[in-house]
Amino acid sequence: MTKTKPRTLREIAWEITNDWKVVHYAAKPYLSVMHSLENIDDMYWNDHGKHVVRYFLSNAGNWRGETARRIKLELKEMLGS
């Protein structure tokens, strides 16, 4: 069995943007940063990618649907939680 390479945060951010038509104002800045990150270990100024993803998830509670569930799970798996 071959293991697929995890998607980049940038790729995930584009899928979120395409699915979540009206992004919650509190999640928007973190989603914006995710567009510029390759992986969870990247830095954005003084913020670690892990923190950006955690903050996004904590503010994305009202994003719902199958795509939202799948991507939130993918992000949580990246965090190791």
MOPAC internal coordinates of N, CA, C and O (Angstrom, degrees):
PM7 1SCF
backbone

  N    0.0000 0     0.00 0     0.00 0    0    0    0
  C    1.4419 1     0.00 0     0.00 0    1    0    0
  C    1.5277 1   108.13 1     0.00 0    2    1    0
  O    1.2310 1   120.72 1   -48.01 1    3    2    1
  N    1.3289 1   116.23 1   131.99 1    3    2    1
  C    1.4545 1   120.28 1   179.17 1    5    3    2
  C    1.5176 1   109.80 1   -93.59 1    6    5    3
  O    1.2310 1   121.67 1   -36.31 1    7    6    5
  N    1.3070 1   114.40 1   143.69 1    7    6    5
  C    1.4478 1   120.72 1   179.66 1    9    7    6
  C    1.5249 1   108.43 1   -96.45 1   10    9    7
  O    1.2310 1   120.62 1   -50.46 1   11   10    9
  N    1.3215 1   116.43 1   129.54 1   11   10    9
  C    1.4548 1   119.07 1   179.78 1   13   11   10
  C    1.5201 1   109.75 1   -83.41 1   14   13   11
  O    1.2310 1   121.37 1   -30.92 1   15   14   13
  N    1.3057 1   114.99 1   149.08 1   15   14   13
  C    1.4551 1   121.17 1   178.98 1   17   15   14
  C    1.5302 1   108.88 1   -72.55 1   18   17   15
  O    1.2310 1   120.33 1   -45.27 1   19   18   17
  N    1.3303 1   116.97 1   134.73 1   19   18   17
  C    1.4651 1   118.51 1   178.81 1   21   19   18
  C    1.5300 1   110.71 1   -61.33 1   22   21   19
  O    1.2310 1   121.18 1   -30.64 1   23   22   21
  N    1.3093 1   115.35 1   149.36 1   23   22   21
  C    1.4609 1   119.51 1   178.09 1   25   23   22
  C    1.5234 1   109.82 1   -71.53 1   26   25   23
  O    1.2310 1   121.10 1   -24.71 1   27   26   25
  N    1.3135 1   115.50 1   155.29 1   27   26   25
  C    1.4542 1   119.45 1   176.21 1   29   27   26
  C    1.5234 1   109.14 1   -77.32 1   30   29   27
  O    1.2310 1   120.78 1   -21.75 1   31   30   29
  N    1.3167 1   116.11 1   158.25 1   31   30   29
  C    1.4635 1   119.79 1   175.90 1   33   31   30
  C    1.5244 1   110.22 1   -61.71 1   34   33   31
  O    1.2310 1   120.64 1   146.25 1   35   34   33
  N    1.3062 1   116.39 1   -33.75 1   35   34   33
  C    1.4691 1   120.96 1   178.17 1   37   35   34
  C    1.5327 1   110.33 1   -60.82 1   38   37   35
  O    1.2310 1   120.37 1   134.56 1   39   38   37
  N    1.3264 1   116.89 1   -45.44 1   39   38   37
  C    1.4677 1   120.61 1   178.70 1   41   39   38
  C    1.5277 1   111.16 1   -63.15 1   42   41   39
  O    1.2310 1   120.90 1   137.25 1   43   42   41
  N    1.3160 1   115.89 1   -42.75 1   43   42   41
  C    1.4565 1   120.39 1   178.66 1   45   43   42
  C    1.5225 1   110.57 1   -63.78 1   46   45   43
  O    1.2310 1   120.44 1   137.41 1   47   46   45
  N    1.3172 1   116.76 1   -42.59 1   47   46   45
  C    1.4741 1   120.86 1  -179.95 1   49   47   46
  C    1.5267 1   110.86 1   -60.48 1   50   49   47
  O    1.2310 1   119.87 1   140.49 1   51   50   49
  N    1.3159 1   117.85 1   -39.51 1   51   50   49
  C    1.4685 1   119.97 1   178.49 1   53   51   50
  C    1.5255 1   111.19 1   -65.59 1   54   53   51
  O    1.2310 1   120.41 1   141.56 1   55   54   53
  N    1.3282 1   116.82 1   -38.44 1   55   54   53
  C    1.4621 1   118.29 1   178.08 1   57   55   54
  C    1.5356 1   110.50 1   -66.72 1   58   57   55
  O    1.2310 1   120.43 1   140.48 1   59   58   57
  N    1.3300 1   116.79 1   -39.52 1   59   58   57
  C    1.4684 1   120.21 1   176.79 1   61   59   58
  C    1.5189 1   110.06 1   -61.06 1   62   61   59
  O    1.2310 1   120.28 1   133.09 1   63   62   61
  N    1.3238 1   117.06 1   -46.91 1   63   62   61
  C    1.4627 1   122.00 1  -179.38 1   65   63   62
  C    1.5244 1   110.99 1   -59.18 1   66   65   63
  O    1.2310 1   120.40 1   139.97 1   67   66   65
  N    1.3233 1   116.84 1   -40.03 1   67   66   65
  C    1.4692 1   120.56 1  -179.78 1   69   67   66
  C    1.5222 1   112.74 1   -71.41 1   70   69   67
  O    1.2310 1   120.29 1   151.66 1   71   70   69
  N    1.3395 1   117.04 1   -28.34 1   71   70   69
  C    1.4638 1   120.23 1  -177.00 1   73   71   70
  C    1.5295 1   113.10 1   -92.34 1   74   73   71
  O    1.2310 1   120.23 1   138.89 1   75   74   73
  N    1.3230 1   117.17 1   -41.11 1   75   74   73
  C    1.4700 1   121.94 1  -174.01 1   77   75   74
  C    1.5194 1   107.85 1   -93.15 1   78   77   75
  O    1.2310 1   120.91 1   -84.77 1   79   78   77
  N    1.3064 1   115.87 1    95.23 1   79   78   77
  C    1.4664 1   121.74 1  -170.99 1   81   79   78
  C    1.5204 1   113.55 1   -66.02 1   82   81   79
  O    1.2310 1   119.79 1   140.59 1   83   82   81
  N    1.3521 1   118.00 1   -39.41 1   83   82   81
  C    1.4723 1   121.21 1   178.09 1   85   83   82
  C    1.5258 1   107.08 1  -122.08 1   86   85   83
  O    1.2310 1   121.33 1   -89.34 1   87   86   85
  N    1.3347 1   115.06 1    90.66 1   87   86   85
  C    1.4628 1   121.37 1  -177.12 1   89   87   86
  C    1.5247 1   109.18 1   -67.98 1   90   89   87
  O    1.2310 1   120.77 1   -46.09 1   91   90   89
  N    1.3199 1   116.14 1   133.91 1   91   90   89
  C    1.4621 1   121.58 1   178.24 1   93   91   90
  C    1.5315 1   109.11 1   -57.85 1   94   93   91
  O    1.2310 1   121.12 1   -41.71 1   95   94   93
  N    1.3247 1   115.47 1   138.29 1   95   94   93
  C    1.4703 1   120.47 1  -175.17 1   97   95   94
  C    1.5295 1   112.67 1   -56.77 1   98   97   95
  O    1.2310 1   119.72 1   146.87 1   99   98   97
  N    1.3344 1   118.14 1   -33.13 1   99   98   97
  C    1.4651 1   120.68 1  -178.29 1  101   99   98
  C    1.5284 1   112.12 1   -76.65 1  102  101   99
  O    1.2310 1   119.88 1   156.02 1  103  102  101
  N    1.3282 1   117.83 1   -23.98 1  103  102  101
  C    1.4662 1   121.65 1   179.21 1  105  103  102
  C    1.5245 1   111.83 1   -89.14 1  106  105  103
  O    1.2310 1   120.63 1   157.86 1  107  106  105
  N    1.3234 1   116.41 1   -22.14 1  107  106  105
  C    1.4669 1   121.46 1  -173.37 1  109  107  106
  C    1.5352 1   114.31 1   -56.67 1  110  109  107
  O    1.2310 1   118.79 1   133.79 1  111  110  109
  N    1.3534 1   119.90 1   -46.21 1  111  110  109
  C    1.4703 1   117.59 1  -179.14 1  113  111  110
  C    1.5282 1   113.38 1   -64.02 1  114  113  111
  O    1.2310 1   120.32 1   146.16 1  115  114  113
  N    1.3307 1   117.00 1   -33.84 1  115  114  113
  C    1.4678 1   120.11 1   179.87 1  117  115  114
  C    1.5246 1   110.81 1   -73.52 1  118  117  115
  O    1.2310 1   120.34 1   142.65 1  119  118  117
  N    1.3174 1   116.95 1   -37.35 1  119  118  117
  C    1.4578 1   120.33 1   174.94 1  121  119  118
  C    1.5225 1   109.94 1   -63.21 1  122  121  119
  O    1.2310 1   120.79 1   139.30 1  123  122  121
  N    1.2977 1   116.09 1   -40.70 1  123  122  121
  C    1.4651 1   120.86 1   178.44 1  125  123  122
  C    1.5347 1   110.85 1   -59.82 1  126  125  123
  O    1.2310 1   120.24 1   136.06 1  127  126  125
  N    1.3089 1   117.15 1   -43.94 1  127  126  125
  C    1.4681 1   120.80 1   178.47 1  129  127  126
  C    1.5237 1   110.40 1   -65.32 1  130  129  127
  O    1.2310 1   120.34 1   140.53 1  131  130  129
  N    1.3294 1   116.96 1   -39.47 1  131  130  129
  C    1.4627 1   120.12 1  -179.85 1  133  131  130
  C    1.5286 1   111.36 1   -59.36 1  134  133  131
  O    1.2310 1   119.90 1   152.35 1  135  134  133
  N    1.3199 1   117.79 1   -27.65 1  135  134  133
  C    1.4648 1   121.23 1   177.51 1  137  135  134
  C    1.5267 1   112.10 1   -63.49 1  138  137  135
  O    1.2310 1   120.19 1   159.87 1  139  138  137
  N    1.3207 1   117.25 1   -20.13 1  139  138  137
  C    1.4661 1   120.09 1  -177.15 1  141  139  138
  C    1.5264 1   113.07 1  -105.95 1  142  141  139
  O    1.2310 1   119.79 1  -177.01 1  143  142  141
  N    1.3269 1   118.00 1     2.99 1  143  142  141
  C    1.4616 1   121.10 1  -177.47 1  145  143  142
  C    1.5283 1   111.37 1  -106.39 1  146  145  143
  O    1.2310 1   121.46 1   -37.96 1  147  146  145
  N    1.3127 1   114.82 1   142.04 1  147  146  145
  C    1.4670 1   120.27 1   175.25 1  149  147  146
  C    1.5197 1   110.79 1   -86.08 1  150  149  147
  O    1.2310 1   120.61 1   131.04 1  151  150  149
  N    1.3343 1   116.43 1   -48.96 1  151  150  149
  C    1.4604 1   119.14 1  -177.73 1  153  151  150
  C    1.5189 1   111.26 1  -140.58 1  154  153  151
  O    1.2310 1   121.46 1    -4.86 1  155  154  153
  N    1.2849 1   114.80 1   175.14 1  155  154  153
  C    1.4568 1   122.57 1  -172.97 1  157  155  154
  C    1.5292 1   112.74 1   -69.58 1  158  157  155
  O    1.2310 1   120.21 1   164.16 1  159  158  157
  N    1.3269 1   117.20 1   -15.84 1  159  158  157
  C    1.4633 1   121.00 1   179.52 1  161  159  158
  C    1.5259 1   113.22 1   -93.78 1  162  161  159
  O    1.2310 1   120.05 1   177.00 1  163  162  161
  N    1.3245 1   117.50 1    -3.00 1  163  162  161
  C    1.4636 1   120.74 1   177.39 1  165  163  162
  C    1.5161 1   110.93 1   -69.81 1  166  165  163
  O    1.2310 1   121.26 1   -22.06 1  167  166  165
  N    1.3198 1   115.19 1   157.94 1  167  166  165
  C    1.4642 1   121.55 1   177.15 1  169  167  166
  C    1.5292 1   109.36 1  -109.83 1  170  169  167
  O    1.2310 1   121.09 1   -34.86 1  171  170  169
  N    1.3111 1   115.53 1   145.14 1  171  170  169
  C    1.4592 1   122.40 1   171.63 1  173  171  170
  C    1.5202 1   105.60 1  -125.52 1  174  173  171
  O    1.2310 1   120.86 1   -75.64 1  175  174  173
  N    1.3091 1   115.96 1   104.36 1  175  174  173
  C    1.4637 1   122.56 1  -169.86 1  177  175  174
  C    1.5208 1   108.17 1    53.91 1  178  177  175
  O    1.2310 1   119.77 1    63.66 1  179  178  177
  N    1.3277 1   118.04 1  -116.34 1  179  178  177
  C    1.4654 1   120.54 1  -179.75 1  181  179  178
  C    1.5262 1   112.87 1   -99.46 1  182  181  179
  O    1.2310 1   120.18 1  -175.32 1  183  182  181
  N    1.3105 1   117.26 1     4.68 1  183  182  181
  C    1.4606 1   121.05 1  -178.91 1  185  183  182
  C    1.5210 1   111.04 1   -98.71 1  186  185  183
  O    1.2310 1   121.45 1   -49.38 1  187  186  185
  N    1.3059 1   114.84 1   130.62 1  187  186  185
  C    1.4562 1   121.94 1   175.88 1  189  187  186
  C    1.5247 1   108.37 1   -77.90 1  190  189  187
  O    1.2310 1   120.16 1   -34.57 1  191  190  189
  N    1.3153 1   117.30 1   145.43 1  191  190  189
  C    1.4595 1   121.43 1   179.58 1  193  191  190
  C    1.5147 1   113.36 1   -54.82 1  194  193  191
  O    1.2310 1   120.37 1   145.03 1  195  194  193
  N    1.3321 1   116.90 1   -34.97 1  195  194  193
  C    1.4609 1   120.40 1   178.00 1  197  195  194
  C    1.5251 1   110.81 1   -61.28 1  198  197  195
  O    1.2310 1   120.58 1   139.32 1  199  198  197
  N    1.3304 1   116.50 1   -40.68 1  199  198  197
  C    1.4659 1   120.24 1   179.54 1  201  199  198
  C    1.5218 1   110.78 1   -66.80 1  202  201  199
  O    1.2310 1   120.63 1   139.23 1  203  202  201
  N    1.3162 1   116.40 1   -40.77 1  203  202  201
  C    1.4673 1   120.59 1   179.21 1  205  203  202
  C    1.5328 1   109.75 1   -59.69 1  206  205  203
  O    1.2310 1   120.42 1   134.22 1  207  206  205
  N    1.3197 1   116.81 1   -45.78 1  207  206  205
  C    1.4641 1   120.87 1  -179.43 1  209  207  206
  C    1.5280 1   110.39 1   -65.70 1  210  209  207
  O    1.2310 1   120.24 1   136.84 1  211  210  209
  N    1.3246 1   117.15 1   -43.16 1  211  210  209
  C    1.4776 1   119.46 1   178.08 1  213  211  210
  C    1.5240 1   111.28 1   -60.29 1  214  213  211
  O    1.2310 1   120.34 1   135.05 1  215  214  213
  N    1.3433 1   116.96 1   -44.95 1  215  214  213
  C    1.4621 1   120.74 1  -179.91 1  217  215  214
  C    1.5290 1   110.53 1   -64.78 1  218  217  215
  O    1.2310 1   120.78 1   141.04 1  219  218  217
  N    1.3379 1   116.12 1   -38.96 1  219  218  217
  C    1.4636 1   118.70 1   177.02 1  221  219  218
  C    1.5254 1   109.99 1   -60.83 1  222  221  219
  O    1.2310 1   120.21 1   130.13 1  223  222  221
  N    1.3267 1   117.20 1   -49.87 1  223  222  221
  C    1.4611 1   120.91 1  -178.26 1  225  223  222
  C    1.5256 1   112.00 1   -60.83 1  226  225  223
  O    1.2310 1   120.54 1   141.88 1  227  226  225
  N    1.3214 1   116.58 1   -38.12 1  227  226  225
  C    1.4676 1   118.78 1  -179.05 1  229  227  226
  C    1.5251 1   111.98 1   -69.99 1  230  229  227
  O    1.2310 1   120.00 1   161.08 1  231  230  229
  N    1.3237 1   117.61 1   -18.92 1  231  230  229
  C    1.4630 1   121.58 1   179.68 1  233  231  230
  C    1.5259 1   113.52 1  -107.92 1  234  233  231
  O    1.2310 1   120.38 1  -174.32 1  235  234  233
  N    1.3181 1   116.88 1     5.68 1  235  234  233
  C    1.4662 1   121.03 1  -177.41 1  237  235  234
  C    1.5219 1   112.10 1  -107.71 1  238  237  235
  O    1.2310 1   120.22 1  -155.97 1  239  238  237
  N    1.3193 1   117.18 1    24.03 1  239  238  237
  C    1.4526 1   121.22 1  -177.35 1  241  239  238
  C    1.5175 1   114.63 1   -61.43 1  242  241  239
  O    1.2310 1   120.39 1   151.25 1  243  242  241
  N    1.3362 1   116.86 1   -28.75 1  243  242  241
  C    1.4706 1   118.13 1  -177.69 1  245  243  242
  C    1.5310 1   112.54 1   -92.55 1  246  245  243
  O    1.2310 1   120.01 1  -176.65 1  247  246  245
  N    1.3334 1   117.58 1     3.35 1  247  246  245
  C    1.4673 1   120.65 1   172.42 1  249  247  246
  C    1.5242 1   106.72 1   -83.97 1  250  249  247
  O    1.2310 1   120.48 1   -62.43 1  251  250  249
  N    1.3096 1   116.68 1   117.57 1  251  250  249
  C    1.4557 1   121.51 1  -172.58 1  253  251  250
  C    1.5319 1   111.58 1  -126.70 1  254  253  251
  O    1.2310 1   121.37 1   -11.57 1  255  254  253
  N    1.2994 1   114.99 1   168.43 1  255  254  253
  C    1.4582 1   121.11 1   177.49 1  257  255  254
  C    1.5143 1   111.10 1   114.35 1  258  257  255
  O    1.2310 1   121.32 1    -5.73 1  259  258  257
  N    1.3334 1   115.08 1   174.27 1  259  258  257
  C    1.4603 1   121.13 1  -177.05 1  261  259  258
  C    1.5322 1   111.90 1   -62.19 1  262  261  259
  O    1.2310 1   120.33 1   135.82 1  263  262  261
  N    1.3258 1   116.97 1   -44.18 1  263  262  261
  C    1.4695 1   120.32 1   179.48 1  265  263  262
  C    1.5188 1   110.15 1   -62.33 1  266  265  263
  O    1.2310 1   120.35 1   136.94 1  267  266  265
  N    1.3203 1   116.93 1   -43.06 1  267  266  265
  C    1.4678 1   121.23 1   179.63 1  269  267  266
  C    1.5282 1   110.49 1   -60.94 1  270  269  267
  O    1.2310 1   120.12 1   133.38 1  271  270  269
  N    1.3235 1   117.37 1   -46.62 1  271  270  269
  C    1.4672 1   120.57 1   179.68 1  273  271  270
  C    1.5191 1   111.30 1   -60.73 1  274  273  271
  O    1.2310 1   120.68 1   135.11 1  275  274  273
  N    1.3280 1   116.30 1   -44.89 1  275  274  273
  C    1.4723 1   120.77 1  -178.24 1  277  275  274
  C    1.5292 1   111.25 1   -63.93 1  278  277  275
  O    1.2310 1   120.54 1   134.26 1  279  278  277
  N    1.3283 1   116.56 1   -45.74 1  279  278  277
  C    1.4641 1   119.82 1  -176.92 1  281  279  278
  C    1.5248 1   111.24 1   -71.64 1  282  281  279
  O    1.2310 1   119.91 1   140.71 1  283  282  281
  N    1.3229 1   117.78 1   -39.29 1  283  282  281
  C    1.4641 1   119.75 1   177.38 1  285  283  282
  C    1.5277 1   110.13 1   -60.81 1  286  285  283
  O    1.2310 1   120.28 1   139.21 1  287  286  285
  N    1.3296 1   117.08 1   -40.79 1  287  286  285
  C    1.4569 1   120.96 1   176.82 1  289  287  286
  C    1.5338 1   110.48 1   -63.21 1  290  289  287
  O    1.2310 1   120.45 1   136.13 1  291  290  289
  N    1.3301 1   116.75 1   -43.87 1  291  290  289
  C    1.4645 1   121.30 1   178.60 1  293  291  290
  C    1.5332 1   110.75 1   -59.21 1  294  293  291
  O    1.2310 1   120.23 1   136.03 1  295  294  293
  N    1.3264 1   117.17 1   -43.97 1  295  294  293
  C    1.4648 1   121.24 1   179.83 1  297  295  294
  C    1.5264 1   110.91 1   -66.99 1  298  297  295
  O    1.2310 1   120.32 1   139.67 1  299  298  297
  N    1.3251 1   116.99 1   -40.33 1  299  298  297
  C    1.4672 1   120.31 1   178.37 1  301  299  298
  C    1.5341 1   110.54 1   -64.38 1  302  301  299
  O    1.2310 1   120.55 1   142.18 1  303  302  301
  N    1.3155 1   116.55 1   -37.82 1  303  302  301
  C    1.4722 1   119.62 1   177.39 1  305  303  302
  C    1.5237 1   110.73 1   -65.32 1  306  305  303
  O    1.2310 1   120.33 1   143.56 1  307  306  305
  N    1.3286 1   116.97 1   -36.44 1  307  306  305
  C    1.4686 1   120.25 1   176.10 1  309  307  306
  C    1.5316 1   110.88 1   -62.40 1  310  309  307
  O    1.2310 1   121.16 1   143.48 1  311  310  309
  N    1.3341 1   115.38 1   -36.52 1  311  310  309
  C    1.4650 1   120.49 1   179.67 1  313  311  310
  C    1.5200 1   111.74 1   -74.82 1  314  313  311
  O    1.2310 1   120.82 1   162.23 1  315  314  313
  N    1.3236 1   116.04 1   -17.77 1  315  314  313
  C    1.4501 1   120.09 1  -178.58 1  317  315  314
  C    1.5120 1   112.14 1    84.01 1  318  317  315
  O    1.2310 1   120.79 1  -158.34 1  319  318  317
  N    1.3449 1   116.09 1    21.66 1  319  318  317
  C    1.4660 1   118.43 1   179.61 1  321  319  318
  C    1.5097 1   111.30 1  -120.00 1  322  321  319
  O    1.2310 1   120.10 1   180.00 1  323  322  321

